[in-house]
Every structure is written in structure tokens, then in C-alpha cells.
């Protein structure tokens, strides 16, 4: 399942096997997610999607899915002013993603799917540009056709460390959620897309004084598991399309 656990001869064998190898690159950002959820929420969700997709396609006669080491750093300017954010510039992110994809393509491993769960616009735009430049696939969850398949809170745009993301973390790593703090948090309705279009570029300016919005107190592991199923279905669809060169 994990690319980095293979030996060099095993990677060599991928190129001559009967199944098309598709490599998944989990991406996110290390940044504040309220007083209750871990800094690594975004890459944790990406990793969870990749692992579920790999398990679902285990033994598939056409596709061999392997997960690359996660890239946990991204463009995260909105969280400045809160402890824990680790920002990298857009060009740094672009160079790293494209270099990884091209290094693999040079070895005949040219089917890569970028799996991202950090939705700051500059970060998303950089990944779109990197995918196009490197010939990789990108599961773009903020595109309308994909967003419409996700939860009401996600569609509302009020979903940073809210019910949507916190439920996903509870489904995979409940030990990383401070549930006492979570249950005490009031709902903070913020339409992130509208705030961004209005030129607000800081969580505090958007009204997120504790680095979250939405309703984290309503999060459940059960909802997270259901959402992971939907996310995994979308990722499997993307993997199959990538395997066919679509």
C-alpha cells in the first residue's frame, strides 16, 4: 500500500506488471484547527482517503494503488496570528509537487493523483497549476460537482475545523480531538468563500477568533465515517480515470 515501504526491485516490477500503478500524493497543511482539533487535520484527512481507496481497490485486476509519503506543508496565510501554522510559499509548493511527479514519471510511473484537503485559495490554485504542469490528476473537492456530494456544512463554506472536518478526524484519530473543548464550542457561521471574495485574508478578520468556523460541537465519528465513504468513492473514480489516462 505504501510506496516508501517497497524495495527498489519491487518498484521496478511495477512497470512490467499487469496492473496499472497509480500513486496517490496526500497533501494538506499544518495549521490551527480551533482549540479542539490537531494542527495536522488536513493531511490526516487526505491520508485517510488514500488508505481507504487503496484498501477498496486491493486486488483489483486493473489498478495497483500505492500511497506516497504525505506532503503536510502548504500555503496557509489565513492562520497567521495563531500558534502552530507552518506556511510555505506557493512557488515552493509548486516546485515540490511538480518535482515529485516528474521524478516518478521519469521512471515510468506517470499516473499520480494529488489528494488535498486544505482549501485556502492560493494553495488550491497552486495545486491545480502543478497538476496541469506535471500531468497529474487532481481530485478538486471544491469544484461544484464534487462539493455537492459532501455535507451541508461543507457546501455552506463554513467548515474550517467545524462539524465536517472534526467528524472526519473523530472517525480516524479520536485520540487527537479534545472532545471536552469541542463540545463547549459555540457555532461560528462564516461563509469562507464569500469572505475571501470580499478580500478578507485572515481568520480573525473573518470572525474566526478561535481559528474555527461551523459547528464542531455537532461532530460525530459516525458522520465522519459516512463522509469518508463518499470521499473515497470520489477518489476511486479519479484513480480509475487516471489509470485509463483520462
C-alpha positions in Angstrom: 0.0 0.0 0.0 2.8 2.4 0.9 5.3 3.3 -1.9 8.1 4.1 0.6 7.9 0.6 2.0 8.7 -1.1 -1.3 12.2 -2.1 -2.3 13.8 -0.8 -5.5 13.3 -4.2 -7.3 9.6 -4.1 -6.3 9.2 -0.6 -7.8 11.0 -1.9 -11.0 8.4 -4.7 -11.2 5.5 -2.3 -11.1 6.4 -1.1 -14.6 6.1 -4.6 -16.1 3.1 -5.8 -14.1 -0.3 -6.5 -15.5 -2.0 -3.8 -13.3 -1.6 -0.1 -13.9 0.2 1.6 -11.0 -1.5 4.7 -9.7 0.3 6.7 -7.0 -1.5 8.9 -4.5 0.1 12.0 -3.1 -1.7 13.1 0.1 -1.4 16.9 0.6 -2.6 19.2 3.4 -1.2 21.9 5.7 -0.1 22.2 9.2 -2.2 25.0 10.7 -4.5 25.8 13.6 -7.9 24.0 13.6 -9.5 25.6 16.6 -8.8 24.7 20.3 -10.0 21.2 19.8 -8.6 19.6 16.6 -5.0 18.8 15.6 -2.8 21.0 13.5 -2.4 18.2 11.0 -6.1 17.8 10.4 -5.9 18.4 6.6 -3.1 15.9 5.8 -4.7 13.4 8.2 -7.9 13.5 6.2 -6.0 13.2 2.9 -4.1 10.2 4.3 -7.4 8.6 5.4 -8.9 8.9 2.0 -5.9 7.4 0.3 -5.7 4.4 2.7 -9.4 3.7 2.2 -9.1 3.9 -1.6 -6.1 1.6 -1.5 -8.0 -0.9 0.6 -11.1 -0.7 -1.6 -9.0 -1.4 -4.7 -6.8 -4.0 -3.1 -6.7 -7.0 -5.5 -8.3 -5.0 -8.4 -7.3 -6.7 -11.6 -6.6 -3.4 -13.4 -5.2 -1.0 -10.9 -2.4 -1.1 -8.3 -2.7 1.7 -5.8 0.3 3.0 -3.8 0.4 5.8 -1.3 3.3 8.2 -1.5 4.6 9.9 1.7 2.3 12.7 2.6 3.2 16.4 1.9 1.9 18.1 5.1 3.0 21.7 4.3 1.1 24.1 2.2 0.2 27.8 1.6 -1.5 28.8 4.8 -1.6 32.6 5.2 -5.0 32.8 6.8 -3.9 31.3 10.0 -1.1 33.9 10.8 -1.5 35.2 14.2 -2.2 31.8 15.7 0.4 29.4 17.1 1.2 26.3 15.1 0.8 27.3 11.4 3.7 26.3 9.1 3.4 28.2 5.8 5.4 27.5 2.6 5.2 29.8 -0.4 3.2 28.9 -3.5 6.3 28.5 -5.7 7.9 26.2 -3.1 4.8 24.0 -3.1 4.6 24.1 -6.9 8.2 23.1 -7.3 8.0 20.3 -4.8 4.8 18.7 -6.2 6.0 19.0 -9.8 9.4 17.7 -9.0 7.9 14.6 -7.2 5.6 13.9 -10.1 8.3 14.3 -12.8 10.8 12.2 -10.8 8.2 9.4 -10.8 7.3 9.9 -14.5 10.9 9.5 -15.5 10.7 6.0 -14.0 7.6 5.2 -16.0 5.3 5.9 -13.0 3.3 8.7 -14.6 -0.1 8.1 -13.0 -0.2 10.3 -9.9 -3.3 11.6 -8.2 -3.0 14.6 -5.9 -5.3 14.3 -2.8 -5.7 17.6 -1.0 -7.9 18.7 2.0 -6.5 22.2 2.6 -8.7 24.7 0.7 -7.1 28.1 1.1 -7.5 29.6 -2.5 -3.8 30.2 -3.1 -3.0 26.7 -2.1 -5.7 25.2 -4.3 -4.7 27.3 -7.3 -1.1 26.2 -6.9 -2.1 22.5 -6.8 -4.2 23.0 -9.9 -1.3 24.6 -11.7 1.1 21.9 -10.5 -1.2 19.1 -11.6 -1.6 20.6 -15.1 2.2 21.2 -15.4 3.2 17.8 -14.3 0.4 15.8 -16.0 -1.0 14.6 -12.7 -4.7 14.1 -11.7 -6.1 16.3 -9.0 -9.3 15.5 -7.0 -10.6 19.0 -6.7 -13.1 18.8 -3.9 -14.1 22.5 -4.1 -15.4 22.1 -7.6 -19.2 22.3 -7.6 -19.7 18.8 -8.9 -17.7 17.4 -6.1 -18.8 19.7 -3.3 -22.4 18.9 -4.0 -21.8 15.3 -2.9 -20.5 16.3 0.5 -22.1 17.5 3.7 -24.3 20.6 4.2 -21.7 22.3 6.3 -19.0 21.7 3.6 -21.3 23.1 0.9 -22.1 26.2 3.1 -18.4 27.1 3.2 -18.4 27.3 7.0 -16.3 24.3 7.5 -12.8 25.1 8.8 -12.4 22.8 11.9 -16.2 22.6 12.1 -18.5 19.7 12.1 -17.3 18.5 8.7 -13.6 18.3 9.4 -13.9 17.4 13.1 -16.1 14.4 12.3 -13.5 13.1 9.8 -10.8 13.3 12.5 -13.0 11.6 15.0 -13.5 8.8 12.6 -9.8 8.1 12.2 -8.0 9.6 15.2 -10.4 10.4 18.0 -7.4 10.5 20.4 -6.3 13.7 18.7 -9.6 15.6 19.4 -10.1 17.4 22.6 -13.8 16.4 22.9 -14.4 18.4 26.1 -13.3 21.6 24.3 -15.1 20.6 21.2 -18.5 20.2 23.0 -18.2 23.6 24.6 -17.6 25.5 21.4 -20.5 27.7 20.0 -21.3 27.6 16.4 -19.5 30.2 14.3 -21.2 30.7 10.9 -18.7 32.1 8.4 -19.1 31.9 4.7 -15.5 31.4 3.8 -15.8 31.7 0.0 -17.7 35.0 0.4 -15.3 36.3 2.9 -12.4 35.5 0.6 -14.1 37.2 -2.4 -14.5 40.3 -0.2 -10.8 40.4 0.2 -10.6 39.1 3.8 -7.3 37.2 4.2 -7.1 36.4 7.9 -9.1 34.1 10.1 -9.6 36.9 12.7 -10.9 39.3 10.1 -13.4 36.7 9.1 -14.7 36.4 12.6 -12.8 33.2 13.4 -11.3 34.4 16.7 -10.5 30.8 17.8 -9.4 29.6 14.3 -12.5 27.6 13.6 -15.9 28.1 12.0 -19.0 25.9 11.6 -20.3 23.7 14.4 -17.6 21.4 15.8 -19.8 20.6 18.8 -22.1 18.6 16.5 -19.3 16.5 15.1 -19.5 12.7 15.4 -17.3 9.8 14.3 -20.3 8.2 12.6 -20.8 11.2 10.3 -17.0 11.2 9.7 -17.1 7.6 8.6 -20.0 8.3 6.2 -18.2 11.3 4.7 -15.1 9.2 4.3 -17.1 6.7 2.3 -18.2 9.5 -0.1 -14.7 10.9 -0.3 -13.3 7.5 -1.0 -15.8 6.9 -3.8 -14.8 10.1 -5.5 -11.1 9.2 -5.1 -11.6 5.7 -6.6 -13.4 7.3 -9.6 -10.4 9.6 -10.0 -8.0 6.7 -9.7 -9.8 4.7 -12.4 -9.8 7.7 -14.7 -6.1 8.3 -14.1 -5.3 4.6 -14.8 -7.1 5.0 -18.2 -5.2 8.2 -19.0 -8.3 10.3 -18.8 
